[in-house]
């Protein structure tokens, strides 16, 4: 998929989604190490992985909100703002791939966190 395949509006949505995803990863570090935001008396660990940081409390809530917002922006870009009648077979294949990526992330991050 080349940049020419997107309209200016779709490209803007993709840039916004990227910014949300990057911001999500930057904001969970201070939330994880801030006292009292983990929702319990659990001690923080250092170093820790992103999957460890997003298990409880404010970091988890922030991750879920920003992650879903980023995917909403991605879906709006790929579904051409609801104009599904003008989508080609390639557009549909990309949309199905994106939806299965979201579904896998939802299952592994939201429904069955490690």
Protein Blocks (a to p, Z undefined) as FASTA:
>chain_A
ZZklpcfklmmmmmmmmmmmmmmmmmmmmmmmpghilopabdcdddddfklmmmggjllm
mmmmmmmmmmmmmmmmmnonoiamlpcfklmmmmmmmmmmmmmmmmmmmmmcZZ
